[in-house]
Amino acid sequence: MNDSVNTSSTVHLSPGRRSWLRFKANRRGFVSLWLFGILFVLSLGAELMFNDKPLVIGYQGALYFPFLRAYPETAFGGDFETEADYADPYVRRLITAGDNWVINPIVPFSYNTINFTSTLPNPAPPSSQNLLGTDDRGRDVLARLVYGFRLSVLFAFVLTSIGVIVGIFAGAVQGYFSGRLDLIMQRVIEVWSSMPELYLLIIFASIFDPSVLLLIILLSLFGWMGLSDYVRAEFLRGRNMDYVRAARAMGLSDAAIMRRHLLPNSMTPVITFLPFRISASILALTSLDFLGLGVPPTTPSLGELLSQGKENIEAWWLSLSTFLVLVGTLMLLIFIGEALREAMDMRKR
């Protein structure tokens, strides 16, 4: 009796619900999704854990939030109108004297904080002050890894989102209207995909100041073409289905048919390839930063840390820690992608 009830309840589940249950059944992919989500959420609050400024200061009955805004030293009884240096022992004594109190982050280093109190030459090995050591400028490696991980993931999310939107639009237009429009767009894509992307990046990097926005614009020009082929194939297959012909006979516009009927049934390759596209974007940013064609030098970056590890072979903590973070991130995304691919497999529906 119970088996028949369970079978009946499973049969009446929606396709999306059944795909989600199959994804959860893949223990490796489900756990990877949770781990990646937790790490990413924690990295969003990096300023609360890795910062050279206090989080909250209670000074003479007033509350100050130095990690959000700059306060002059005179606000705490100092002598200078410039921003307070919270690492200065004199300033620390001022803000902790009497009934004043302060809440500090877990690690007193931000991604650009130089540890001037270290007696070891830079790059310094791991110590009680810097758990993963310092880079060749005396900056905390652990803090730069956390901030670099956040930058890489956010960069990958933005780049993937743009590529998905443009790829879906281009593939949908090609597949639905086909004919001469499809032929023209295919020739344009073939010509555009043959452009030397790396050479273009080198040229633009020599003309413009490097920035995250410039990288997103340049990489977005090429990142949509792979996905558009899959969407185009799905729309080509579905445009002559009976339900599409019925919708067209009922007077629905082309845009409504594409949005309501064809697009939902064409999302399988889009969803399946999302984790792999995110991992490819992270690798692209890391590679460009390693070559010096990515973000500005002061920006925390995994590729910049790898480049420092290459220049300082004896500083094993630079290459090893960055390698572990990069490989761990890519492995989690690959496991998520494999679980999604199995969950969205049409043969298992």
C-alpha positions, 0 to 999 in steps of 0.5 A: 500500500505504501509503495503504491502511494509513493509511486503515485505521489512521484508520478504527479510531481512536476518535472522541475520537482523531479529534477530537484529530487534527482539533484539532491540524490546526487550527494556529491553535487548537493554537498558541493552546492552547499559548500560553495554557497556557504563559502561565497556568502562568507566571502561577501562579508569579508570586511567583517572578518578581515579588516584593519579597521575596527567594526564598531567603536563606542567612544564617549557615548557615541557609536562609530563604524570605521569599516563603513566610513572614515573618521579623522583622528581628532574624533577620538581625541587625537591631533590630526585631521587625517583618517585615524590609523587604528594600528597606531598604539597611540590611537588604540590607547585613545579609543580604549581609554576609560569606558570606551570600547571597540569591536575588532574583526577576527583578522586585523588585516585587509587585502591591502594592509601591510604588516609593518610589525613583522620582523621577517623579510617579505614574503614572510612564511606563515606565522601567528600573525599571518596564518598563511604568510605574507606576499612580497609587499607584506600583505596578508595572504589569507585576506587576499585569498578571501577577497580574491575569491569573492572578486573571482566569483562575482566576476564569473557571475556577471560575465556568465549572466551577460553571456547567458542573456545574449546567448539565449537571445541570439540562439532563440532568434536564429532557431525560431526564424531560421532561413536567411536570418539564421544563415547571416547570423551564423556567418557573422558568428563564425567570423567573430569567433575567429578573432584572436581574443587574447591579442585583442585583450593585449591591445586594449590593455595597452590602450586603456587602464586595466579594470574589472569593467573593461575585462567584463566588456571585452570577455562578454563580446566572445562569451555568448557564442558557445551557448547560442548554438545549444539554444539555437538547436533547441529552438530549431527542434521545437519550432515545428512542434504541434503545440507551437503550431497550435499557439501560432494558429491561435494568434499568439505573437512570435515573441509570446510563443518564444517566451511561453512555449519554446524558451522554458523547454530550451533551458536544459542546456542553459542550466546544465552548462551554468556551473561550467561557464562560471568555472571557465570565467574564473579561470579566464580572470585568473589567467589574465591576472597571471599574465598581467592583463587583468585587474589593476595590481592593487586589486586582490586576485588569485592570478596575481598571487600565482604570479607572485608565487612564480616570481618567488619560488621559495615562498611555497605558501603563495603558490600552494594556498592559491592553488588549493583555493582555485582547485577547490573552487573549480572542483565544487563547480564541476561537481555541481555541474555534473549533478545538474547534468544528471538531474536534467537528463531527458532520459531519466525524466 
